[in-house]
């Protein structure tokens, strides 16, 4: 279901391999004169797995570089910053540098907001749910990342219409480290743990909730640092279909524009296809301008440079290079491993299992049900999915339950009756009615020997493409042995209406009373069914 396409265009190459063993034990005086490694305090922090956000409150002491046993410290050489020697906190182990930053633009199409929400938690490297019991959550719920900004953006969109989502992402990894075993805890966190009640129930849960509100559900145990630009573009599934496009084509062409803006070149075959689509369907507008319902998240680098790093055209390359140049000194977390907070409490303490229960309850309460719009009449959710509709293709709708083209409608004409018609001098007319719309013709049955015939007959014209030029012609005829006589006719313009349009056609003798109704195809509106209407429950 997920289609991954990567363009690898851009390399930042240095002479150094991945750095191992660059750290040495030295005197405290040398560490006092040095700076810390970049991002030294990005692990050891409390983390809320439901929002994928750091809490800003630390559970591990990340500021201490002194080894109190022998009054030494650790200095590490950083090849990304000119070989500077920087001190390493005692809590950190396994520090590595990745001088070769291979930049690639990845693009993924997600068919629903829930698919996207589940994918957003992929930056968590380990199984964050171990020991929490949240595996019992229904498959129709999203837990990790359910409250994240990008996830909330997508889920809000999905309650407004049927959407698919395209993500574009660039990642640069530059550092990695982990928290050593049995690290020193922050005194404030230890004090909070000691103040927890010895039992967890309806009367005491507020104290546990307070701790979770401050420190989150987990702490960050291992990190990879660098930078990431992540954009999510919302695509109205059926509106794209009406424009004779596919969401796969839009994904590919948005990626082409982003890669051109970032790196200055792209796939020639993709360029030819996308330029043809722009000319034929977008009036030569850029895809990023036509499909601009977008949320962007930038991690790492200089925050003041965080503009639209994918689609701001002439400014993009300069902004992007400036952003990359800051990553070695201003990295942020691009992937991480998490450990539940209760794991920091000794097994012998009763509050360990109670905090575990409190964290589980918090996560389950904030899990988001896989909500989505109902399928249109005749549609059903695709097997093994919750939010992707499937229909039997018809002349009006596609297998994705979208109208095939703008202007598409169905039309029926009801011939009710005539009054005071005159036929031959010797008898009342034998009447029937013909209705013409373009090349289509329908006729009623013949009612014999009646000046005031009553048909009450509905003529179905099926699918019809509405245009301002299209008209309906009604003719009343008298059937004779040799040739039929036209008793009268009239023309009417056709527009889509919510109710039957009632008409009278006046002739030289008498009149015809009839009605007709043009109904727009699914998710189309306006007088000629040219306007797109979002799906609603």
ZIRASUL-V89794 format. One record per residue. N is the residue number from 1. RES is the residue in one letter. PHI is phi in whole degrees, -180 to 180 (NA if undefined). D_FIRST is the distance of its C-alpha to the first C-alpha in Angstrom with 1 decimal. Layout:
# ZIRASUL-V89794
N/RES/PHI/D_FIRST
N/RES/PHI/D_FIRST
This chain:
# ZIRASUL-V89794
1/X/NA/0.0
2/X/-93/3.8
3/X/-114/6.3
4/X/-106/9.7
5/X/-130/12.9
6/X/-120/16.2
7/X/-113/19.7
8/X/-107/22.5
9/X/-118/25.6
10/X/-131/27.9
11/X/-129/29.9
12/X/-109/32.5
13/X/-110/34.5
14/X/-121/37.5
15/X/-83/39.9
16/X/-95/39.0
17/X/-79/36.6
18/X/-56/34.9
19/X/-87/37.9
20/X/-123/39.3
21/X/65/42.8
22/X/-91/43.8
23/X/-103/45.1
24/X/-135/48.7
25/X/-80/50.9
26/X/-148/53.6
27/X/-82/56.1
28/X/-62/55.3
29/X/-60/57.3
30/X/-66/54.9
31/X/-68/51.8
32/X/-62/53.7
33/X/-84/54.0
34/X/-102/50.3
35/X/-93/47.1
36/X/-80/44.2
37/X/-65/41.0
38/X/-60/38.4
39/X/71/36.2
40/X/-62/38.5
41/X/-107/37.9
42/X/-89/34.1
43/X/-104/33.9
44/X/77/36.1
45/X/-98/35.1
46/X/-66/34.0
47/X/-145/30.4
48/X/-101/28.7
49/X/-71/25.3
50/X/-79/24.4
51/X/-107/25.0
52/X/56/24.2
53/X/-124/27.6
54/X/-75/30.8
55/X/-92/33.8
56/X/80/36.5
57/X/-120/38.5
58/X/-96/39.0
59/X/-105/39.5
60/X/-109/40.3
61/X/-76/43.3
62/X/-107/41.9
63/X/-101/45.2
64/X/-95/47.5
65/X/-108/48.1
66/X/-87/51.4
67/X/-90/51.8
68/X/-69/54.7
69/X/-71/55.8
70/X/-127/57.0
71/X/53/56.7
72/X/-124/54.2
73/X/-150/50.8
74/X/-114/47.9
75/X/-112/47.6
76/X/-124/44.7
77/X/-89/44.7
78/X/-108/41.8
79/X/-68/41.3
80/X/-76/39.0
81/X/-120/42.0
82/X/68/44.8
83/X/78/45.4
84/X/-56/46.5
85/X/-95/47.4
86/X/-132/45.7
87/X/-84/46.2
88/X/-111/43.7
89/X/-60/43.8
90/X/-61/44.9
91/X/-76/41.7
92/X/-97/39.5
93/X/-135/38.9
94/X/65/36.9
95/X/-70/37.0
96/X/-132/35.4
97/X/-119/35.1
98/X/-118/32.6
99/X/-65/34.6
100/X/-92/32.1
101/X/-104/29.4
102/X/-88/26.8
103/X/-91/25.1
104/X/-135/21.7
105/X/-99/19.6
106/X/-109/15.8
107/X/-134/13.5
108/X/-132/10.0
109/X/-104/8.3
110/X/-112/7.6
111/X/-83/7.6
112/X/-155/10.4
113/X/-67/13.3
114/X/-71/12.8
115/X/-60/9.4
116/X/-65/11.6
117/X/-59/14.6
118/X/-68/13.3
119/X/-71/12.2
120/X/-64/15.7
121/X/-84/17.5
122/X/-69/16.2
123/X/-72/19.6
124/X/-81/21.3
125/X/-80/21.9
126/X/-114/23.3
127/X/-85/22.8
128/X/-68/24.6
129/X/-90/24.8
130/X/-58/27.2
131/X/82/30.4
132/X/-111/29.4
133/X/76/28.2
134/X/-84/25.2
135/X/-65/23.0
136/X/-78/24.5
137/X/-61/22.6
138/X/-58/20.8
139/X/-66/17.0
140/X/-92/17.3
141/X/-131/18.6
142/X/-113/17.7
143/X/-108/20.5
144/X/-62/20.3
145/X/79/20.2
146/X/-64/20.5
147/X/-107/23.5
148/X/-69/22.6
149/X/-62/23.3
150/X/-67/19.9
151/X/-66/18.5
152/X/-65/21.4
153/X/-57/21.0
154/X/-68/17.5
155/X/-69/18.7
156/X/-64/21.9
157/X/-61/20.2
158/X/-69/18.1
159/X/-92/21.4
160/X/-102/22.8
161/X/-174/20.3
162/X/-90/16.8
163/X/-123/14.9
164/X/-115/11.8
165/X/-134/12.4
166/X/-111/12.8
167/X/-109/14.2
168/X/-125/16.7
169/X/-146/18.4
170/X/-126/21.4
171/X/-130/22.8
172/X/-129/26.3
173/X/-98/27.4
174/X/-128/31.2
175/X/-140/32.4
176/X/-151/31.7
177/X/-161/33.9
178/X/-138/34.0
179/X/-85/36.5
180/X/-67/39.2
181/X/-66/40.0
182/X/52/42.4
183/X/-75/42.3
184/X/-76/44.9
185/X/-85/43.7
186/X/-66/44.6
187/X/-57/47.8
188/X/-64/46.5
189/X/-69/43.5
190/X/-60/45.9
191/X/-64/48.2
192/X/-63/45.4
193/X/-63/44.5
194/X/-66/48.2
195/X/-84/48.5
196/X/-68/45.8
197/X/-61/47.4
198/X/-79/47.7
199/X/-143/45.8
200/X/-118/42.7
201/X/-153/43.0
202/X/-63/43.1
203/X/-83/46.3
204/X/-110/45.1
205/X/-65/41.4
206/X/-64/42.2
207/X/-67/43.5
208/X/-68/40.3
209/X/-61/38.2
210/X/-63/40.4
211/X/-63/39.6
212/X/-66/35.9
213/X/-63/36.2
214/X/-83/38.0
215/X/-106/36.2
216/X/87/32.8
217/X/-103/31.2
218/X/-137/30.9
219/X/-125/32.5
220/X/-83/31.0
221/X/-98/32.0
222/X/-144/30.5
223/X/-136/29.3
224/X/-114/28.0
225/X/-113/29.6
226/X/160/29.2
227/X/-146/27.4
228/X/-146/24.1
229/X/-115/23.3
230/X/-132/20.1
231/X/-118/19.5
232/X/-118/17.2
233/X/-109/17.5
234/X/-90/17.0
235/X/-119/16.3
236/X/-73/17.7
237/X/-54/15.3
238/X/-79/18.3
239/X/-66/20.7
240/X/-63/18.6
241/X/-62/18.4
242/X/-64/22.2
243/X/-85/22.8
244/X/62/21.4
245/X/-118/18.5
246/X/-120/14.8
247/X/-65/12.8
248/X/-66/11.6
249/X/-64/15.4
250/X/-63/16.3
251/X/-57/14.1
252/X/-62/15.7
253/X/-77/19.1
254/X/-63/19.1
255/X/-63/18.4
256/X/-63/21.3
257/X/-65/23.6
258/X/-64/22.9
259/X/-67/23.5
260/X/-65/26.6
261/X/-66/27.9
262/X/-80/27.4
263/X/-116/28.3
264/X/88/30.1
265/X/-155/28.2
266/X/-164/24.9
267/X/-70/23.6
268/X/-63/26.1
269/X/-63/23.7
270/X/-65/21.4
271/X/-62/24.7
272/X/-63/26.0
273/X/-62/22.9
274/X/-70/22.8
275/X/-65/26.6
276/X/-63/26.6
277/X/-64/24.1
278/X/-60/26.3
279/X/-68/29.4
280/X/-83/28.3
281/X/-125/26.3
282/X/-117/27.0
283/X/52/30.8
284/X/66/30.3
285/X/-75/29.0
286/X/-66/26.7
287/X/-62/23.1
288/X/-67/23.6
289/X/-81/26.5
290/X/-71/24.9
291/X/-113/21.7
292/X/-114/23.6
293/X/-78/22.4
294/X/-138/21.6
295/X/-122/22.2
296/X/-121/23.1
297/X/-128/24.0
298/X/-117/26.3
299/X/-119/27.3
300/X/88/30.4
301/X/78/33.0
302/X/-78/35.6
303/X/-60/34.5
304/X/-65/36.8
305/X/-92/34.8
306/X/-79/31.6
307/X/-97/31.2
308/X/-75/28.1
309/X/-82/27.4
310/X/-110/24.8
311/X/-127/26.1
312/X/-97/29.9
313/X/57/30.7
314/X/-63/34.1
315/X/-87/34.3
316/X/-64/30.9
317/X/-60/32.0
318/X/-65/35.1
319/X/-64/33.5
320/X/-66/30.7
321/X/-65/33.4
322/X/-64/35.5
323/X/-64/32.7
324/X/-62/32.0
325/X/-65/35.7
326/X/-92/36.0
327/X/-67/33.4
328/X/-65/35.8
329/X/-101/38.2
330/X/-129/35.9
331/X/-77/32.8
332/X/-137/30.5
333/X/-78/28.0
334/X/-110/24.6
335/X/-156/23.7
336/X/-163/25.7
337/X/-116/26.5
338/X/-121/27.9
339/X/-131/30.6
340/X/-60/31.6
341/X/-61/35.0
342/X/-65/36.7
343/X/-68/36.5
344/X/-83/39.2
345/X/-96/41.6
346/X/-57/43.7
347/X/-59/43.0
348/X/-77/46.5
349/X/-85/46.0
350/X/-64/45.2
351/X/-68/43.3
352/X/-60/40.6
353/X/-70/39.2
354/X/-71/40.0
355/X/-65/38.0
356/X/-58/35.1
357/X/-63/35.2
358/X/-63/35.6
359/X/-64/32.5
360/X/-60/30.4
361/X/-61/31.8
362/X/-61/31.1
363/X/-65/27.4
364/X/-66/26.9
365/X/-67/28.8
366/X/-96/26.6
367/X/-63/23.3
368/X/-102/21.5
369/X/-64/20.6
370/X/-75/17.2
371/X/-87/19.1
372/X/-159/17.8
373/X/-68/19.6
374/X/-67/20.6
375/X/-74/19.3
376/X/-67/22.0
377/X/-53/24.5
378/X/89/23.1
379/X/-105/19.5
380/X/-148/17.7
381/X/-69/14.6
382/X/-62/11.8
383/X/-58/12.2
384/X/69/10.9
385/X/-130/10.2
386/X/-115/13.1
387/X/-127/12.9
388/X/-116/11.1
389/X/-85/14.0
390/X/-139/14.4
391/X/-130/17.8
392/X/-73/19.9
393/X/-60/20.5
394/X/-132/24.1
395/X/-66/26.4
396/X/-101/25.7
397/X/-129/22.0
398/X/-90/18.6
399/X/-67/16.0
400/X/-93/14.5
401/X/69/18.0
402/X/-108/19.2
403/X/-63/22.6
404/X/-75/22.8
405/X/-159/25.4
406/X/-68/27.9
407/X/89/31.3
408/X/-78/30.0
409/X/-148/32.2
410/X/-123/34.0
411/X/-132/37.7
412/X/-132/40.5
413/X/-123/44.2
414/X/-110/46.7
415/X/-92/50.3
416/X/-90/52.6
417/X/-163/56.2
418/X/-128/59.0
419/X/-129/62.5
420/X/58/65.8
421/X/-77/64.8
422/X/-126/67.6
423/X/-111/67.6
424/X/-68/70.7
425/X/-67/74.1
426/X/-94/74.8
427/X/-158/71.6
428/X/-71/68.6
429/X/-73/65.4
430/X/-100/62.8
431/X/-100/59.7
432/X/-144/56.1
433/X/-124/53.5
434/X/-110/51.2
435/X/-125/48.2
436/X/-116/46.7
437/X/-136/43.5
438/X/58/43.0
439/X/-88/43.1
440/X/-90/42.5
441/X/-137/45.5
442/X/-130/46.0
443/X/-139/49.4
444/X/-87/50.9
445/X/-71/53.3
446/X/-96/57.0
447/X/-105/59.3
448/X/-85/62.9
449/X/53/66.0
450/X/-140/64.7
451/X/-81/65.5
452/X/-128/63.0
453/X/-72/60.1
454/X/-123/57.2
455/X/-94/53.9
456/X/48/51.3
457/X/-120/48.8
458/X/-100/45.2
459/X/-107/43.9
460/X/-96/40.1
461/X/-98/39.0
462/X/64/35.2
463/X/-71/32.9
464/X/-148/34.6
465/X/-95/33.9
466/X/-80/36.1
467/X/-141/38.1
468/X/-61/41.3
469/X/-84/43.2
470/X/-71/42.3
471/X/-133/45.1
472/X/-108/46.1
473/X/-117/49.5
474/X/-116/51.4
475/X/-130/54.4
476/X/-107/56.9
477/X/-122/58.9
478/X/-108/62.0
479/X/-78/61.8
480/X/-127/65.0
481/X/-70/66.4
482/X/-89/66.6
483/X/-143/64.0
484/X/-84/62.1
485/X/-105/63.2
486/X/-81/60.8
487/X/-89/62.0
488/X/170/59.8
489/X/-154/56.4
490/X/-159/54.4
491/X/-117/51.3
492/X/-141/48.7
493/X/-73/45.8
494/X/-120/42.4
495/X/-134/40.3
496/X/-74/37.6
497/X/-137/39.2
498/X/-79/38.5
499/X/-121/41.6
500/X/-61/43.6
501/X/-97/45.7
502/X/-95/49.3
503/X/-137/51.6
504/X/-124/55.1
505/X/-113/56.3
506/X/-94/60.1
507/X/-114/62.1
508/X/-62/65.8
509/X/-127/66.3
510/X/86/63.9
511/X/-153/60.3
512/X/-119/56.8
513/X/-108/54.6
514/X/-147/50.9
515/X/-144/47.6
516/X/-151/44.1
517/X/-148/40.7
518/X/-105/37.7
519/X/-113/34.4
520/X/-66/31.5
521/X/-66/28.1
522/X/-52/25.4
523/X/66/25.2
524/X/-117/27.9
525/X/-152/31.4
526/X/94/34.6
527/X/-61/37.6
528/X/-119/35.7
529/X/58/32.2
530/X/-98/31.1
531/X/-92/30.0
532/X/-85/26.5
533/X/-120/26.7
534/X/-60/24.1
535/X/-71/22.9
536/X/-134/24.9
537/X/-73/25.1
